[in-house]
């Protein structure tokens, strides 16, 4: 009996894509959420294969459009997307890491993680549809119910979705390639269902197991300071330009095209772009254009405001800012503590002075990075509606368990990781500490360590990064 619906089927040159829709429980623990209109949601997975005339040509096999066709012994690898809160793009060509994996004989499963893409996406409209506010209910009471609802969209539930899909497709074991937060999710998968996995590849995504949100953000601020130092060393002329822009924003209300507010803090968060190849140069171009507009017209043009807006995805991917500190809250050990707006608090630590703008200071002002601030829920048009939920999440002390250190230590599943020395988002030193303290030198986590790439290394050079990981798997080099 088919347990999925084919949403789409198409061929582009030498690849074929199937998009499959599965109905899964909202809560795998069966917890009832008062006022919720659904008990089940949908997740959609795309399976990408090399075109095979015997399997996919509808003239040869008419059912190809209406039934997923897999080889007799399918070799499936799940690309576990980064985030949290971002969908998987559907490959339209055999390039980058898609090509590397297909050429190695894999079929690739791209899952829109629950709450993203086609998988019951969460945004203001859909959220209020799935969990409407009750007449007479205060904002705080509604936020309490929203909290009970949204915790079902964490990594442990995402892993359950993968298991649901694996069983529905009749796959005994499959492999994982986890990028960034997808690597965190892969370690949760290993902690719960390592017997379902053949091998796990991780790129920039070894989670900070047994470290608190404050530990993580202390390290993140340090890495972001380094990126700012590099930026101003490369573009010293931008020190004055950035101060000019921030001074203007501090004195004027600037409204973005979608109605959001461009505050000092929101402009500084463009520092997220530092984490990928070319990010420093991109920010320079934004700064030059914005400062040029101010000197020419006395105000920013629509063009630059639209560009700044489009370089931040918080409005279109609301799970990302809502969960950015929640992903570091594990239900065991240090994770039992609430994050209490960790990155917001640590911004005012002595060593982080340059992250705080003041007209009275004369130092250069640093861009921030993968941090969330209370001001987000005043500045972003969509996030304003989630302000009470954001506070509930950051103050929450009851979290599900994400990692089982004992099981990770004992697992026989090969785990290989690309670890980037200058990764702005997943700290190198914390990653090494996890290897030492969780795996204790047993060889279960093998690392390809590189100072050549930033956080997006697998996209920047898939052949080199994945080739190095497969070498570790094939040769068992530590």
C-alpha positions, 0 to 999 in steps of 0.5 A: 500500500502506497503511504505517500502522495506524489506532489511532482515528478519531472526530469531535467536533462540527466536527473529526475526528481520525485516530490513525495508527501507524507502525513505524520503526527504533529506530536510523536509523544501524543501530547494534546495541544489545547485549541490545535486544529490538527493532530497530523501535519505533512512533510514533503521529501524530494528524491533526486536520481540519475535518469535511467531510461529503464526506470524513468521513461514513461514510454517504457514504464508508464507508472514512473509518474505516479509511483516512485521507482527505486533501484533493486538495492537503493543507495540513499543519502539524506541531505539534512538541511541547515537552519533551523527553519530552512527548506531544501532546494530541489536540484535542477541540475547535476552540479555541486554536491548533488553531482558528487553524490549522484556520481557515487551512486547515491539517490539523494533525499531532500526533506523539507523539515517540518515547518519549512517549504512544503512541509506544513510551513510555519509563518504568521498566517499558517500558525494562526490557522493551525493554532488560532487564538481563543476569544478572551485569551491574553497574548501571554496565555496564547504564547503558552499554547504556541510554545507547546505547539512549536516545540514539536518542530525541534530536531527530535521530531525532525528525526522522527519524520525521517524515520517515518519516511524511511519506513514508508519507503521500505529502506532498511538503512540509509546515509546522512549528509548533515550541513550545519544545523543538519549536522546537529540533527544528524547527531540527534538521529545517531542518538535515537536510531543509529541502527537505521544508519549506514554512515554519517557525513557532517559539514560544519555541524558537530553540535556543542554537546554538553555546552550551554547557550552562553558557552556557544555564544561566547565563542560565536562572538569571538569568531565574529570579532575575528571576521570584523577585524578581517573586514576592517583590515581589508576595507579600512575606509568602511570604518567611517562609512559604517559609523555614518550609516549607524548614526543616521539610523539612530536618528531617523526612523527608516522603514523597509519595503515590507514595513519592517524597521531598519534599526541600528541593530538590524543593520549590524546583523548583516554580519551574518553574511561574513560566515560564507565565502564572499560575505565580506565583499558583499557587505562592503558593497552594501555599505558603499551604496548606503553611504553614497545614498546618504551623501548624495540624497540625505536618505537611503534609496529604495534599492539599497533598502530592498537589498538590505531587507532581502539579505535577511530571511528572518521574516520568511523563515521564522523558525530560524530566529525563534529557535536559534538559541533553543537548538542549544537547549538539551533536556539533559545536563547543561541543556536544562537551563533556559537560554535567557536571551544569551546572545542579547546578554553577552553583547554587553560583556566587556570584551564585546564593547565594539558590538554596541553602537554609541555616538560618543565612542570613536572606535569602529563598530562591529557587525554582529552575526548568528545572534538573536536580540529582543529588538528583532521582535520590534524591527521585523514585520513578521516577527512582531507577531511572535514577540510573546512566543519568543520570550516564552521560548527564551525563558523556557526551562523544560526541553526534550533530550537531543543527544545521548552521549553514551550512545554516540560514544558506543555507536558503530556507525562511521561518522566523518566531519568537515571542521572549519578552523574559521567557521563563524557559526560552529566554533572550531574549539568547541567541536574539538572539545566535543570530540575529546569529551564525548568520543574520548579518542575512540575514533568514532568521529573522524575529522577533515580539518580545513582553514581554506573554507568558511561555513559553506565549504560544501557549497564552495567546493563540494568535490574537495570537501566531500572527497575528503570525507569519503576518503576518511570513510574509505581509508579510515584515516583519523 
